[in-house]
Amino acid sequence: MAGTFVIAQGGGPTAVINQTLAGAALKISRRYPGARVLGALHGVRGVRDGRFVTLSDLSEAELRAIASTPGAALGSTRDKPDAAYCDLILKGLRAVGADAFIYIGGNDTAGTQEILAEASGGRIVCVHAPKTIDNDLVENDHTPGFISAAEFVAGAFLSVDLDFRALPGIYVGIVMGRHAGFLTASAAAWSLDEGGAPHLVYVPERPFERSRFIEDIRATLARHRRCIIAMSEGVSGPDGRSLVETLVPPEMLERDPHGNIRLSGSDLAQAVERILAEDLPGKRARVDTFGYLPRGNVATVNTTDAKEAFEAGAFAVEAVERGGGSVTLQFDGEKTVYGLVPLAAVAGKTRHMPEHFLVPDENRLSDACLSYLARLLPRKYAVARPFV
Amino acid sequence: MAGTFVIAQGGGPTAVINQTLAGAALKISRRYPGARVLGALHGVRGVRDGRFVTLSDLSEAELRAIASTPGAALGSTRDKPDAAYCDLILKGLRAVGADAFIYIGGNDTAGTQEILAEASGGRIVCVHAPKTIDNDLVENDHTPGFISAAEFVAGAFLSVDLDFRALPGIYVGIVMGRHAGFLTASAAAWSLDEGGAPHLVYVPERPFERSRFIEDIRATLARHRRCIIAMSEGVSGPDGRSLVETLVPPEMLERDPHGNIRLSGSDLAQAVERILAEDLPGKRARVDTFGYLPRGNVATVNTTDAKEAFEAGAFAVEAVERGGGSVTLQFDGEKTVYGLVPLAAVAGKTRHMPEHFLVPDENRLSDACLSYLARLLPRKYAVARPFV
């Protein structure tokens, strides 16, 4: 079968999502010479609207140049199609004679593929290829996009640690992660030594408590004269409400058109600054919101991540031959191996940091977590310990 | 003369301030075998308190390892000594028999050296070696520490541009710079193409005006569907008050113990988010505060910056032989050359971005500025243009 393959990218871009695109396109060109490969612009929106680029017209060199560029070359979307929208997507796929549709994205993307697979009655093979900086896809040891983002965060916290040894104070780095603390935890991957940053880690999986936070900081300042903190955007109080909601008066909260609280990194940063100014007056403190900076940074495209993202794309083609599903990355004790699970196993599900990755009753990471991080992100920079 | 040299680091750490330390220490060891080199801990505080490490006991390999590590290995200080404090510093220098004192830092550091040089009656040679990520030392074409920080910022804005082509919206990156817009301007150094980020640049040298800001953004969105903005922490309104002061009710402003407005990146970020939510409702917008991230990041230690910082340190030793002063970096049309000016020429003075670096009546950078940036920061990453 020469056939027609459609590929699209969904959700937030990463440093290596284009590797997955290229891995799939190149594998198709090798296994199915003459096959047509269409890239949909802006995810399923492009499929629905008939907006494609013909990837099979590109040379290998062009595809490899795209592969090593961060961002999502085909554009992306945050659309979460309902049944009606899915009908239009299927129409769009049929209109181009698609035999298979490979959609690269997170758990929402897998959810869209699940709906499409069923609605197409199996006539169009639907494959989900994994991608997320949050590392929160179930069935996966880790996900393409995570390690590069983690490299950024690890490097940033090592750098800030050196900075704050020179000019001590309190530093809070707010890292993306609404539901899972993996990216925030990666702040510890390259910690300089026993007393290295981050000293405290606050993740969505653990309830945040203000007085404990201040106590933790006081204790750290007494020991190290500085305190460097990694905090997820999604931390919430014991009642499950986000930290911002617990700290900001209701009438001052921003809401989106649906009435949902608009949570931004800046809201949380300001709330944290207020807490510190009120409860630890006079202590020098800085709060930075990493925001999108780790997510597709040209300076921290991790080579392992790039390789695995490419191979996941190639495996997606194998997944087509096996009738569809969600491509997974597993660890066999030595290396990453690629597998396939049903779309339903991944769709809409979120993996949280395992309980044993956090030390009981302390806001720091366990050795199990640090070993996991060390495996994915071996130290890259040789750093001399300062005299202070 | 074998002699005794004291070296210290002052102000904010950078990616390459340890290169300057090593450059000086190694030059001394070559020119004055047997000379004692003392590194003061935490700047002049260490001199005052008699807290030193003996750098001349370190091997060349150890010094080079320190050289390539970001942060300030000796520790630093933000102390701005008055006359009484300077007396204590001089006492400290005499107590160790110092013949010369090399202080690596910005314009405040030069100011301290100016006071000390006079107070010592010329008996202790005082040299200022340049350092700042803000690039705001007068008499210098550019300053050690700037290019590495600029590399971070340039890479970040290129990366965000790729990200926002995939998922369009408004992005504001807030970059450090209380008085000078150079670091903010470096966001444009690796702009992808004619329509590349940053689309708008707001610096302290130009009065910020809210309605113009919104107008600028609307026009950009109409052209490019996205709008990426680089903004300095120090932007101020036409009356000279900081942006935060103009936007936040007086009673809500944070003040430090001296009654000065506490300006933080998060305050500005939140103020900007409010403006966007009120004046451009419904438009997806993200505001991130880069904060300290560019300042000594392990992933963006620029090789030119490292080399020049090292050479500036070596030249500081020559400056000792010439009786003291402030080491400068100049551009002779082809390369960087090192010079010496009186401490008074640099002390306490701030260089602002030249007027001609900004396009008249537009919030963007002129070709002159872009050429300057291109000279210091040639493109490092090959990036394929996305399809969107």
Interface residues (C-beta under 8 A of the other chain):
Chain A: Q9 G12 P13 G39 L41 H42 V53 E62 A65 I66 S68 T69 P70 G71 A72 A73 L74 G75 S76 T77 R78 E151 F152 G155 A156 L158 S159 V160 L162 D163 R165 A166 L167 Y171 E254 P257 R262 S264 G265 S266 D267 A269 Q270 E273 A277 G282 R286 V287 D288 T289 F290 G291 Y292 L293 R295 G296 N297 V298 A299 T300 Y381 A382 V383 A384 P386 F387 V388
Chain B: Q9 G12 P13 G39 L41 H42 V53 E62 A65 I66 S68 T69 P70 G71 A72 A73 L74 G75 S76 T77 R78 E151 F152 G155 A156 L158 S159 V160 L162 D163 R165 A166 L167 Y171 E254 P257 R262 S264 G265 S266 D267 A269 Q270 E273 A277 G282 R286 V287 D288 T289 F290 G291 Y292 L293 R295 G296 N297 V298 A299 T300 Y381 A382 V383 A384 P386 F387 V388
